[in-house]
Amino acid sequence: HKQLVHLDKKVLHIATKDLKHKPQILKTQWFQKAVWMDDKKSYTREELLDLAVEYISRNDDQILEGLAGSFTGTSSVRRIAPTSKEAQFLLERKRHKELFMQSQLEVPDLTIQKVVRDLGAWKEGNVDQMRNLKFIKIGDPNKMGEEPSFDSY
């Protein structure tokens, strides 16, 4: 009986550990796909900043679609249902943009060849292997450039 309780705790621990790291896993997966598509040995700081802006803006089309289809009743004010996927994307985008503007957005350090190589070989979703990846905090308020304004929504 004690062994069963122990196993249940172990399974619960693994499940919650993965849940706790889910945002970091999703971010790492996005950068892994970018590394696969670019097929580079390493990135310059400028390229990494551009990639971070691309990451922040990755769901913009879905957010805009959600806004376009969200006129409520006779009101001309656009509102996205707070529980919708688009609203979650918008919240996440605002949070990431804020971190980027303060040079605090944490991303894999793709300026290092070993990190690019390890990220390319990373088994998707493996939290323990993420310890081998070096992350840095980056950002640049001048890099966001022209972008759709979601602030009024």
HUGIUR-V790682 format. One record per backbone hydrogen bond with DSSP energy under -0.5 kcal/mol. NH is the residue of the N-H (numbers start at 1). CO is the residue of the C=O. Records with the same first field share a line. If there is no record, write none. Layout:
# HUGIUR-V790682
NH = CO, CO
This chain:
# HUGIUR-V790682
5 = 1
6 = 2
7 = 3
8 = 4
9 = 5
10 = 6
11 = 7
12 = 8
13 = 9
14 = 10
15 = 11
16 = 12
17 = 13
18 = 14
19 = 15
20 = 16
21 = 17
22 = 19
25 = 21
26 = 22
27 = 23
28 = 24
29 = 25
30 = 26
31 = 27
32 = 28
33 = 29
34 = 30
35 = 31
36 = 32
37 = 33
38 = 34
39 = 35
43 = 110
48 = 44
49 = 45
50 = 46
51 = 47
52 = 48
53 = 49
54 = 50
55 = 51
56 = 52
57 = 53
58 = 55
60 = 57
63 = 59
64 = 60
65 = 61
66 = 62
67 = 63
68 = 64
69 = 65
70 = 67
72 = 77
73 = 71
75 = 72
79 = 70
84 = 81
88 = 84
89 = 85
90 = 86
91 = 87
92 = 88
93 = 89
94 = 90
95 = 91
96 = 92
97 = 93
98 = 94
99 = 95
100 = 96
101 = 97
102 = 98
103 = 100
104 = 99
105 = 99, 138
106 = 104
107 = 105, 136
109 = 134
110 = 108
112 = 109
113 = 111
116 = 112
117 = 113
118 = 114
119 = 115
120 = 116
121 = 117
122 = 118, 119
124 = 122
126 = 123
127 = 125
130 = 126, 127
131 = 128
132 = 129
133 = 130
135 = 133
136 = 107
138 = 105, 136
143 = 140
150 = 148
153 = 150
